[in-house]
């Protein structure tokens, strides 16, 4: 399902394509072909850009609130991390799930992992 802003953009882009083609047909000798094709290309470009924007960013399912912290990029409570990871004091609330996440850090690689807080969350060396 498209959001309201995407629907508005699609409607305007379709109007550009249709209007551009109509302009090219209605005024073929008075610069209408060039002007009409410019409008049509802008409309098609907008539709293509919108399609690529949807593929580039997260899916609509990933943007919905959820109780599943793993879908937002974190690990669920109780995840066993390799022994090289150290628990940090850094915690935050994941905006997409509302779950409190704990940051774990591996000093040897610089990798950070985010584990949902809960009973038994983030087992590993303290």
C-alpha positions in Angstrom: 0.0 0.0 0.0 1.3 3.4 -0.9 1.4 6.2 1.6 -0.6 9.4 0.9 2.4 11.4 -0.2 3.4 8.7 -2.7 -0.1 8.6 -4.1 0.0 12.3 -4.6 3.4 12.1 -6.4 2.2 9.3 -8.6 -1.0 11.3 -9.6 1.1 14.4 -10.4 3.6 12.3 -12.5 0.8 10.6 -14.4 -0.7 14.0 -15.0 2.6 15.2 -16.4 2.9 12.3 -18.8 -0.7 12.6 -20.0 -0.5 16.4 -20.2 2.8 16.3 -22.0 1.5 13.8 -24.6 -1.6 15.9 -25.1 0.4 19.0 -25.5 2.6 17.3 -28.1 -0.4 16.1 -30.1 -2.4 19.3 -29.8 0.5 21.7 -30.9 2.8 19.7 -33.1 4.2 22.7 -35.0 4.5 25.4 -32.3 7.1 23.8 -30.0 4.4 21.7 -28.5 6.2 18.4 -29.3 9.4 19.5 -27.4 7.5 21.0 -24.5 5.2 18.0 -24.3 8.0 15.5 -24.4 9.8 17.4 -21.6 6.7 17.2 -19.4 6.3 13.5 -20.2 9.9 12.7 -19.5 9.7 14.5 -16.1 6.6 12.5 -15.3 8.2 9.2 -16.2 11.3 10.2 -14.3 9.2 10.9 -11.2 7.6 7.5 -11.4 10.9 5.7 -11.9 12.5 7.7 -9.0 9.6 6.7 -6.7 9.9 3.1 -7.7 13.7 3.1 -6.9 13.1 5.0 -3.7 10.8 2.2 -2.5 13.4 -0.4 -3.3 16.3 1.5 -1.8 14.9 2.0 1.7 13.2 -0.4 4.1 10.1 -2.1 3.1 6.8 -0.9 4.5 6.7 -3.9 6.8 10.0 -2.8 8.4 8.6 0.7 9.0 5.6 -0.6 11.0 5.9 -0.7 14.8 6.6 -4.2 16.1 7.4 -6.2 19.3 10.1 -8.1 17.4 13.5 -6.3 18.1 15.3 -8.5 15.5 13.3 -7.0 12.7 14.6 -3.5 13.6 18.2 -4.7 13.4 18.7 -5.9 17.0 19.0 -9.3 18.6 16.2 -10.8 20.7 16.6 -11.2 24.5 18.7 -14.1 25.5 21.0 -13.9 22.4 24.4 -15.5 23.2 27.1 -13.3 21.8 30.7 -14.4 21.3 33.0 -14.0 24.4 34.8 -11.1 22.8 31.8 -8.9 23.2 31.6 -6.6 26.3 28.4 -5.2 27.8 28.4 -1.4 27.7 26.3 1.1 29.8 24.7 2.4 26.6 21.0 1.7 26.3 18.4 3.2 24.0 14.8 2.7 23.1 14.4 1.4 19.5 12.1 3.9 17.8 10.5 1.3 15.5 9.7 -1.3 18.1 9.7 0.6 21.4 12.0 -2.0 22.9 14.9 -1.0 25.2 18.1 -2.2 23.6 21.5 -2.7 25.2 24.7 -2.1 23.3 27.5 -4.7 23.3 30.9 -3.9 21.9 33.8 -6.1 20.6 37.0 -4.1 21.3 39.0 -6.4 18.9 36.9 -5.6 15.8 35.0 -2.5 16.8 31.7 -4.3 16.0 28.6 -3.2 18.0 25.6 -5.4 18.6 22.2 -4.4 19.9 20.4 -6.8 22.2 16.9 -6.3 23.5 16.8 -5.9 27.3 14.8 -8.5 29.2 15.2 -11.6 31.4 18.5 -13.2 30.3 19.1 -10.6 27.6 22.5 -10.4 26.0 24.3 -13.2 27.8 28.0 -13.0 27.5 30.9 -11.8 29.5 30.3 -8.8 31.7 
